Amino acid sequence: MSRQITRRDFLKGAAATGAGLLILRDSRMAFGYPANETLNVAVIGASGKGDVNSICVPLPKRNRT
Amino acid sequence: MRSVAKEKQNIVAICDTRDEVLAKLTNDFPDAKQYADYRRMLTKMRKQIDAVVISTPDHTHAIPAVMAMQMGMHVYCEKPLTHSIYEARVLRDAARKYKVATQMGNQGSALSGLRETVEVIKSGAIGQVRELHVWSNRPVWPQGVHRPKDTPPIPDNLHWDLFLGPAPKRPYHPDYQPFNWRGWFDFGTGAIGDMDCHTLNTAFRALDLVNPIVVKAKSNDKTDESYPKSSVITYTFPQRGNLSPLKMTWYDGGLKPPADLLDGRDLPGSGVVYIGEKGKIYSPDDYGAQYILMPEADFEGYKPPSPTLPRSPGHYAEWIRACKGGEPAFAEFDFAAAITETLLLGNLAVITGEPIYWDPDNMKAINCPKADYWINRPYREGWSL
């Protein structure tokens, strides 16, 4: 029961409930990323226009909390 | 683009249907997990992934975009937003429902010149705009071609079935990928699909170019499976709020507006001309971010209006800022779906060869049953939105 609820779990759960909209608005604040936090990005289609090198630079692996 | 590199986001996974593409990225992104199937990637890594960047061929934008949004991930998707009008509306609705940050890859949206041009038009510098000409040097890949008859073996390093994705099954051939997919109905959206989100970007924002009454196309060398070598597509827009009815003409494949439109100037490979009551605006490239007011004598000493639109830190940077809770990006999916629907209506006229009298509320081309297939293209078994 100690499984951490991530922002994504929260969004998905909230969206599935009838009360979703109201909760979601607040969730954005509650789970908002600080401006200096790094996003974890996945790239789908890596050979074309969205050249991954132009989007992001590689960083050392970091531990997510 | 450079401002994005400064953002230093962390790439945790990369997906491509070609193993060689992934192999080339291993050195630069040693910690990124590699996948050929985005469904597997998103499912297995949903806890780690905050956001996805989609730059697959047009026919495989919608499925990963919706899947990611349903998982609460933010989405950056290349232009055009989708392959079909139905998909565009589904992505728009999903972005609203799941409240994620979205952005389409028409990166000219971030240019201050584009935003200034929008402000100039909206301020009434040339009065009501009743006529608009947009042209592009595309296609720069084969169009008006027939399905190849030979069936070479699928290369070992290509996941052909995943490339096809929701498209109807067909034998592998190098004519379809990695680059030439744009010319085929099943994978791409032709010249207007590649460029309209750029070239029409400014006009769309300034003039609210949604829901035309009718769209007609004249195509040259179209086949049953491939977009034409060149085309002229005309859109008739009704009165939109305070905006006068407007006729828009799109030209591609080397076709251009009449030369006298710009008082004898040579027209470059792509551009836009707005014809208003009090003058013309000419934007001489793909991005609509420069403007020349004509006749020039009438606009000597012209001062643009005070900015009403925010200026951008960069197209990707805007999206990343939105992912972190900032303002929505300028090409978020409400906008992206709307401009994509407008350009795909042009393709409906091209593909069916019939005038498209558009009924937006019912998402239907009136008296054109053969348009239905293209408005909501059926997916191959095993694929769904």
Interface residues (C-beta under 8 A of the other chain):
Chain A: T6 R7 R8 D9 F10 L11 K12 A15 L24 R25 R28 M29 G32 Y33 P34 A35 E37 T38 L39 N40 V41 A42 V43 I44 G45 A46 S47 G48 K49 G50 V52 N53 S54 I55 C56 V57 P58 L59 K61 R62 R64
Chain B: M1 V4 A5 E7 K8 Q9 N10 I11 V12 A13 I14 C15 D16 R18 V21 L22 L25 D28 F29 P30 D31 A32 Y38 M41 L42 M45 R46 K47 Q48 I49 D50 A51 V52 V53 I54 S55 T56 P57 T60 P64 Q70 M71 G72 M73 H74 Y76 E78 K97 Y98 K99 V100 G105 P178 Y316 I320 R321 C323 K324 G325 G326
